[in-house]
Amino acid sequence: DGMRCYCVIVDKATRYTWVILSSSKDPPVDAVRQVLKKFRSKTPQRTVRLDQDRALGKSKEFLEMLQEKDVDFTPTFTGTDSSAQNGLAERPHRTLAEMVRCMLHSADLGPEYWSFALVQAVWIKNRLPHASLNCSPYEAITGEQPDLSRTRIFGSRIFARDTKKTMKLDSAVSAGRFLGYAGTSKNVHFIDSKKKLRSGHHVIFDEAHMTAPHMEAPL
């Protein structure tokens, strides 16, 4: 999908995680601004912990954005080459990387789908109980228990209604592979048999790949 890097934001109070994908190394100033404005605490002691030797810590535009009146965060920096001082954000990097590798390997999908696996990994992580909380990060930030009834295995075989059929006798469904949710859990991203990225709402899941030839089913 052209994405080359990502930015992870972790809320210290709820441990909720946001991931912002980007096609370049330029700091995602606008996207981070939206998150900070919408979810900022009411207390005036609002801080953002950054690595001083990374892109965000060196970006004048990003640091100026933190000082805007409707944002108003104080940047705090880790020591040089001391990423452990920002463990709340650094540890998820490792956890998410492990999840992404497992998801791609189990689904028998190549690294070109890393961004979809990452977004799905964050979706799952936010809905798992956290050790420092009595609930999941999703419940901590929304006040509602997450609905996991539509959770599906990444890379599952799916059949979606084909809205592009032109003849009455054309197949009404298109087979594909599940890549995650599109906005809500009722809409999904998937790749069809021609490796084209699509999204749909009317889908049926075959998580065990029972409808696929034996040699084509992933691990």
C-alpha contacts under 8 A as a table, 3 or more apart, distances in Angstrom:
res1	aa1	res2	aa2	distance
1	D	112	E	7.91
1	D	113	Y	7.85
1	D	115	S	7.92
2	G	23	S	5.87
3	M	21	L	6.34
3	M	22	S	5.35
3	M	23	S	4.25
3	M	24	S	7.55
3	M	115	S	6.88
4	R	21	L	7.69
4	R	22	S	6.18
4	R	23	S	4.92
4	R	24	S	6.28
4	R	25	K	7.91
5	C	21	L	6.11
5	C	22	S	5.47
5	C	23	S	6.47
5	C	24	S	6.75
5	C	25	K	6.74
6	Y	19	V	6.60
6	Y	20	I	5.42
6	Y	21	L	4.41
6	Y	22	S	5.74
7	C	19	V	5.65
7	C	20	I	5.03
7	C	21	L	6.56
7	C	28	P	7.75
8	V	17	T	6.94
8	V	18	W	5.83
8	V	19	V	4.69
8	V	20	I	6.51
8	V	89	A	6.89
8	V	93	H	7.81
9	I	17	T	5.64
9	I	18	W	5.11
9	I	19	V	6.41
9	I	89	A	6.85
10	V	15	R	5.81
10	V	16	Y	5.72
10	V	17	T	4.55
10	V	18	W	6.52
10	V	88	L	6.80
10	V	89	A	5.90
11	D	14	T	5.70
11	D	15	R	4.93
11	D	16	Y	5.35
11	D	17	T	6.55
12	K	15	R	5.31
12	K	16	Y	7.83
12	K	88	L	7.24
14	T	133	L	7.76
14	T	137	P	5.36
14	T	140	A	5.45
14	T	141	I	5.98
15	R	130	H	7.83
15	R	137	P	5.48
16	Y	126	N	5.92
16	Y	137	P	4.76
16	Y	138	Y	6.43
16	Y	140	A	7.92
16	Y	141	I	7.01
17	T	122	V	6.82
17	T	126	N	6.53
17	T	137	P	7.99
18	W	122	V	7.33
19	V	119	V	6.95
19	V	122	V	7.26
20	I	28	P	7.61
20	I	31	A	7.26
21	L	115	S	7.46
22	S	25	K	7.24
22	S	28	P	7.34
25	K	55	A	7.69
26	D	55	A	7.65
27	P	55	A	6.66
27	P	56	L	5.99
27	P	59	S	7.24
27	P	62	F	6.96
28	P	31	A	5.57
28	P	32	V	6.22
29	V	32	V	5.33
29	V	33	R	6.04
29	V	61	E	7.43
29	V	62	F	5.66
29	V	65	M	7.27
30	D	33	R	5.06
30	D	34	Q	6.41
31	A	34	Q	5.30
31	A	35	V	6.62
32	V	35	V	5.18
32	V	36	L	6.19
33	R	36	L	5.23
33	R	37	K	6.04
33	R	65	M	7.11
33	R	66	L	7.75
33	R	71	V	7.06
34	Q	37	K	5.30
34	Q	38	K	6.11
35	V	38	K	5.36
35	V	39	F	6.01
35	V	40	R	7.85
36	L	39	F	5.49
36	L	40	R	5.24
36	L	71	V	6.46
37	K	40	R	5.63
37	K	70	D	6.72
37	K	71	V	5.37
40	R	46	R	7.60
40	R	71	V	7.87
41	S	44	P	7.69
41	S	46	R	6.87
43	T	46	R	6.69
45	Q	73	F	7.89
45	Q	74	T	7.90
46	R	72	D	7.41
46	R	73	F	5.11
46	R	74	T	6.18
47	T	73	F	5.15
47	T	74	T	4.57
47	T	75	P	5.63
47	T	76	T	6.64
48	V	73	F	6.42
48	V	74	T	6.14
48	V	75	P	4.84
48	V	76	T	5.99
49	R	75	P	6.05
49	R	76	T	4.87
49	R	77	F	5.73
49	R	78	T	7.26
49	R	86	N	6.69
50	L	56	L	7.13
50	L	57	G	5.88
50	L	75	P	6.94
50	L	76	T	6.16
50	L	77	F	4.94
50	L	78	T	6.35
50	L	86	N	7.26
51	D	54	R	5.54
51	D	56	L	7.56
51	D	57	G	5.79
51	D	77	F	5.57
51	D	78	T	5.23
51	D	79	G	7.50
51	D	80	T	7.78
51	D	82	S	7.89
51	D	83	S	6.63
51	D	86	N	7.50
52	Q	56	L	7.70
52	Q	57	G	4.52
52	Q	58	K	6.50
52	Q	77	F	5.58
52	Q	78	T	6.27
52	Q	79	G	7.21
52	Q	80	T	6.74
53	D	57	G	6.40
53	D	58	K	6.93
53	D	80	T	6.59
53	D	81	D	7.18
54	R	57	G	5.57
54	R	58	K	6.50
55	A	58	K	5.40
55	A	59	S	6.15
56	L	59	S	5.15
56	L	62	F	6.39
56	L	63	L	7.77
57	G	62	F	7.87
57	G	63	L	7.38
57	G	77	F	7.56
59	S	62	F	5.23
59	S	63	L	6.31
60	K	63	L	5.22
60	K	64	E	6.09
61	E	64	E	5.21
61	E	65	M	6.21
62	F	65	M	5.08
62	F	66	L	6.62
63	L	66	L	5.28
63	L	67	Q	6.88
63	L	75	P	7.39
64	E	67	Q	5.25
64	E	68	E	6.74
65	M	68	E	5.36
65	M	71	V	7.34
66	L	71	V	5.91
66	L	72	D	5.60
66	L	73	F	5.07
66	L	74	T	6.79
66	L	75	P	7.35
67	Q	71	V	6.58
67	Q	72	D	4.89
67	Q	73	F	6.09
67	Q	74	T	7.18
68	E	71	V	5.22
68	E	72	D	5.48
69	K	72	D	5.39
78	T	82	S	6.12
78	T	83	S	6.72
78	T	85	Q	5.76
78	T	86	N	6.71
79	G	82	S	5.09
79	G	83	S	7.66
79	G	85	Q	7.48
82	S	85	Q	5.91
82	S	86	N	7.98
83	S	86	N	5.49
83	S	87	G	6.89
83	S	90	E	6.77
84	A	87	G	4.94
84	A	90	E	7.00
86	N	89	A	5.89
86	N	90	E	6.06
87	G	90	E	4.75
87	G	91	R	5.43
88	L	91	R	6.04
88	L	92	P	7.12
89	A	92	P	5.68
89	A	93	H	6.87
90	E	93	H	5.27
90	E	94	R	7.05
91	R	94	R	5.41
91	R	95	T	6.36
92	P	95	T	4.82
92	P	96	L	5.71
93	H	96	L	5.34
93	H	97	A	6.04
94	R	97	A	5.09
94	R	98	E	6.25
95	T	98	E	5.27
95	T	99	M	6.30
96	L	99	M	4.96
96	L	100	V	6.03
96	L	118	L	6.75
96	L	121	A	6.35
96	L	122	V	7.18
97	A	100	V	5.12
97	A	101	R	6.21
97	A	118	L	7.77
98	E	101	R	5.27
98	E	102	C	6.27
99	M	102	C	5.21
99	M	103	M	6.05
99	M	118	L	7.87
99	M	121	A	6.32
100	V	103	M	5.09
100	V	104	L	6.10
100	V	114	W	6.72
100	V	117	A	5.42
100	V	118	L	5.74
100	V	121	A	6.67
101	R	104	L	5.36
101	R	105	H	6.04
102	C	105	H	5.15
102	C	106	S	5.93
103	M	106	S	5.29
103	M	107	A	6.06
103	M	117	A	6.62
103	M	154	F	6.43
103	M	155	G	7.75
104	L	107	A	5.17
104	L	108	D	5.90
104	L	109	L	5.08
104	L	110	G	6.57
104	L	111	P	7.14
104	L	113	Y	7.64
104	L	114	W	7.42
104	L	117	A	6.98
104	L	155	G	7.76
105	H	108	D	5.00
105	H	109	L	6.44
105	H	110	G	7.90
105	H	219	L	7.81
106	S	109	L	7.89
106	S	155	G	7.96
106	S	218	P	6.50
106	S	219	L	5.22
107	A	154	F	6.74
107	A	155	G	4.79
107	A	156	S	7.27
107	A	218	P	5.54
107	A	219	L	6.63
108	D	155	G	7.88
108	D	218	P	5.33
108	D	219	L	6.96
109	L	113	Y	6.94
109	L	155	G	7.57
110	G	113	Y	6.16
110	G	114	W	7.83
111	P	114	W	5.22
112	E	115	S	7.75
113	Y	116	F	5.60
113	Y	117	A	6.50
114	W	117	A	5.13
114	W	118	L	6.05
115	S	118	L	5.01
115	S	119	V	6.27
116	F	119	V	5.29
116	F	120	Q	6.24
116	F	179	L	5.87
116	F	180	G	6.51
117	A	120	Q	5.12
117	A	121	A	5.99
117	A	154	F	7.44
117	A	179	L	6.93
117	A	180	G	7.45
118	L	121	A	4.95
118	L	122	V	6.26
119	V	122	V	5.22
119	V	123	W	6.24
119	V	180	G	7.55
120	Q	123	W	4.91
120	Q	124	I	6.26
120	Q	154	F	7.72
120	Q	179	L	7.73
120	Q	180	G	5.57
120	Q	181	Y	7.40
121	A	124	I	5.14
121	A	125	K	6.06
122	V	125	K	4.96
122	V	126	N	6.09
123	W	126	N	5.51
123	W	127	R	6.76
124	I	127	R	5.30
124	I	128	L	6.52
125	K	128	L	5.34
126	N	136	S	6.42
126	N	137	P	5.19
126	N	138	Y	5.39
127	R	136	S	5.32
127	R	137	P	6.37
127	R	138	Y	5.55
127	R	139	E	7.73
127	R	146	P	6.36
128	L	135	C	7.93
128	L	136	S	5.19
128	L	137	P	7.39
129	P	133	L	7.23
129	P	134	N	7.17
129	P	135	C	5.10
129	P	136	S	4.09
129	P	137	P	7.17
130	H	133	L	5.27
130	H	134	N	7.13
130	H	135	C	6.37
130	H	136	S	5.52
130	H	137	P	6.79
131	A	134	N	7.52
133	L	136	S	6.97
133	L	137	P	7.79
135	C	139	E	6.35
135	C	140	A	6.64
136	S	139	E	5.32
136	S	140	A	6.25
136	S	145	Q	7.99
137	P	140	A	4.89
137	P	141	I	6.23
138	Y	141	I	5.50
138	Y	142	T	6.03
138	Y	143	G	7.75
138	Y	144	E	7.47
138	Y	145	Q	7.27
138	Y	146	P	6.62
139	E	142	T	5.20
139	E	143	G	4.85
139	E	144	E	4.89
139	E	145	Q	5.09
139	E	146	P	6.59
140	A	143	G	5.67
140	A	144	E	7.80
147	D	150	R	7.44
148	L	151	T	5.25
150	R	185	S	6.54
150	R	186	K	7.76
151	T	185	S	7.74
152	R	156	S	7.37
152	R	205	F	7.92
152	R	207	E	7.28
153	I	156	S	5.59
153	I	178	F	7.86
153	I	207	E	6.30
154	F	178	F	5.91
154	F	179	L	5.96
154	F	180	G	6.72
155	G	177	R	5.20
155	G	178	F	4.75
155	G	179	L	5.92
156	S	177	R	5.48
156	S	178	F	5.15
156	S	205	F	6.74
156	S	206	D	6.18
156	S	207	E	4.74
156	S	208	A	7.34
156	S	209	H	6.96
157	R	175	A	7.13
157	R	176	G	5.78
157	R	177	R	4.73
157	R	178	F	6.33
157	R	205	F	6.09
157	R	206	D	5.08
157	R	207	E	6.08
157	R	208	A	7.87
157	R	209	H	5.81
157	R	212	A	8.00
158	I	175	A	5.73
158	I	176	G	5.23
158	I	177	R	5.72
158	I	178	F	6.36
158	I	203	V	6.45
158	I	204	I	5.49
158	I	205	F	4.48
158	I	206	D	5.71
158	I	207	E	7.91
159	F	173	V	6.04
159	F	174	S	5.47
159	F	175	A	4.50
159	F	176	G	6.22
159	F	203	V	5.45
159	F	204	I	5.17
159	F	205	F	6.60
160	A	173	V	5.30
160	A	174	S	5.22
160	A	175	A	6.43
160	A	176	G	7.58
160	A	200	G	6.69
160	A	201	H	7.68
160	A	202	H	5.79
160	A	203	V	4.28
160	A	204	I	6.51
161	R	172	A	5.92
161	R	173	V	4.49
161	R	174	S	6.25
161	R	200	G	7.60
161	R	202	H	5.85
161	R	203	V	6.59
162	D	165	K	6.16
162	D	171	S	7.57
162	D	172	A	5.31
162	D	173	V	4.77
162	D	174	S	5.47
163	T	172	A	7.71
165	K	168	K	7.80
165	K	170	D	5.98
165	K	171	S	7.14
165	K	172	A	6.91
166	T	170	D	7.00
167	M	170	D	5.30
171	S	174	S	7.47
174	S	192	D	6.79
174	S	193	S	7.85
175	A	192	D	5.86
175	A	193	S	6.30
176	G	190	F	6.05
176	G	191	I	5.22
176	G	192	D	4.05
176	G	193	S	5.69
177	R	190	F	5.20
177	R	191	I	5.35
177	R	192	D	6.59
178	F	188	V	7.16
178	F	189	H	6.29
178	F	190	F	4.57
178	F	191	I	6.99
179	L	188	V	7.28
179	L	189	H	5.26
179	L	190	F	5.01
179	L	191	I	7.33
180	G	188	V	5.70
180	G	189	H	5.40
180	G	190	F	7.26
181	Y	184	T	6.07
181	Y	185	S	5.42
181	Y	186	K	7.44
181	Y	187	N	5.78
181	Y	188	V	4.22
181	Y	189	H	5.74
182	A	185	S	7.07
182	A	186	K	7.94
182	A	187	N	5.16
182	A	188	V	4.98
182	A	189	H	5.86
182	A	199	S	7.29
183	G	187	N	6.83
184	T	187	N	5.72
184	T	188	V	7.90
185	S	188	V	6.88
186	K	201	H	6.07
187	N	199	S	6.98
187	N	200	G	5.67
187	N	201	H	4.65
188	V	199	S	5.47
188	V	200	G	5.61
188	V	201	H	6.45
189	H	197	L	7.18
189	H	198	R	5.85
189	H	199	S	4.37
189	H	200	G	6.77
190	F	197	L	5.92
190	F	198	R	5.39
190	F	199	S	5.88
190	F	200	G	7.92
191	I	194	K	7.54
191	I	195	K	5.21
191	I	196	K	5.19
191	I	197	L	4.52
191	I	198	R	5.81
192	D	195	K	5.28
192	D	196	K	5.52
192	D	197	L	6.75
192	D	198	R	7.08
193	S	196	K	7.44
200	G	203	V	6.88
206	D	209	H	5.31
206	D	210	M	6.65
206	D	211	T	7.18
207	E	210	M	7.91
209	H	212	A	5.34
209	H	217	A	5.98
209	H	218	P	7.97
210	M	213	P	7.91
212	A	216	E	6.34
212	A	217	A	6.00
213	P	216	E	5.34
213	P	217	A	6.49
214	H	217	A	5.51
